[in-house]
Amino acid sequence: MRVLIGAFAFVILAGCGSSPVSSDRADPVPAKRLYAYEGQSDAQLIVVRDGGLYGAGCNYRFYIDGTLAAEFAAGEVARFGLSAGRHILSSTYSGACGGGSVVEREIEVKAGEVVRRRISVITGGAQDISPTAF
């Protein structure tokens, strides 16, 4: 019986973290949730929100330099045109999940560069914006 309970707990906890999604397999953020930085520019920023069950019921608002750029659901990708230079990326919960922490990360992009970032959620609800190879 203890083994069964332990196995069940493991399965539940395994679904508590988010998991990376490749940008070519992620669903695009719908146009109605893209708000800024949609056009071509000096560089391209590709942002993918992790998939997985944990945090899947909450969308995340994604900001570039303080401007709302998009609202991501789990497993979605968006591409943004950025000018060369430094930018601040921010993410926070939206809607009924609001009131959570804001995560901010600085990036520097060069003309012609493609920069990839991932919005992830870990157990406890903490979120991050980090570099990714996916």
JOBEL-V180287 format. One record per residue. N is the residue number from 1. PHI is phi in radians with two decimals (* if undefined). PSI is psi as a letter, one per 40 degrees, with the letter a starting at -180 (NA if undefined). Layout:
n->{N,N}
phi->{PHI,PHI}
psi->{PSI,PSI}
This chain:
n->{1,2,3,4,5,6,7,8,9,10,11,12,13,14,15,16,17,18,19,20,21,22,23,24,25,26,27,28,29,30,31,32,33,34,35,36,37,38,39,40,41,42,43,44,45,46,47,48,49,50,51,52,53,54,55,56,57,58,59,60,61,62,63,64,65,66,67,68,69,70,71,72,73,74,75,76,77,78,79,80,81,82,83,84,85,86,87,88,89,90,91,92,93,94,95,96,97,98,99,100,101,102,103,104,105,106,107,108,109,110,111,112,113,114,115,116,117,118,119,120,121,122,123,124,125,126,127,128,129,130,131,132,133,134}
phi->{*,-1.10,-1.11,-1.10,-1.12,-1.09,-1.13,-1.10,-1.08,-1.08,-1.08,-1.14,-1.19,-1.09,-1.48,-1.43,-1.65,-1.56,-2.27,-1.08,-2.18,-1.14,-1.08,-1.44,-1.89,-1.31,-1.37,-1.20,-1.08,-1.05,-0.93,-1.21,-1.96,-1.82,-2.05,-2.77,1.09,-1.41,-1.43,-1.24,-2.73,-1.10,-2.44,-2.09,-1.94,-1.91,-2.10,-2.15,-1.61,-0.99,-1.68,1.89,-1.36,-1.18,1.36,-1.15,-1.39,-2.05,-1.46,-2.12,-1.51,-2.05,-2.05,-2.12,0.91,1.44,-1.79,-1.09,-1.75,-2.92,-2.16,-1.74,-1.66,-1.03,1.30,-1.92,-2.26,-2.50,-2.08,-2.25,-1.60,-2.16,-1.35,-1.08,2.23,-1.61,-2.46,-1.87,-1.76,-2.33,-2.49,-2.66,-1.17,-2.18,1.03,-1.12,-1.55,-1.02,1.63,-1.37,-1.26,-1.84,-1.88,-2.26,-2.42,-1.70,-2.26,-2.20,-2.07,-1.92,-0.98,1.45,-1.48,-1.97,-1.96,-1.98,-2.35,-2.23,-1.68,-2.15,-2.22,-2.01,-0.90,1.71,1.55,-1.18,-2.14,-2.64,-2.09,-2.38,-1.08,-2.55,-1.69,-1.46}
psi->{d,d,d,d,d,d,d,d,d,d,d,d,d,d,e,d,i,i,i,i,h,i,d,e,e,i,h,i,h,i,d,e,e,h,d,i,f,d,i,i,a,d,i,h,h,h,h,h,h,i,a,i,d,h,e,d,e,h,i,h,h,h,i,h,f,e,h,h,d,i,h,h,i,h,f,i,i,i,h,i,h,i,i,i,a,i,i,h,h,i,i,i,i,i,b,e,e,i,e,i,i,h,h,h,i,h,i,h,i,i,h,e,i,h,h,h,i,h,h,i,h,i,h,e,e,i,i,i,h,i,i,i,e,NA}
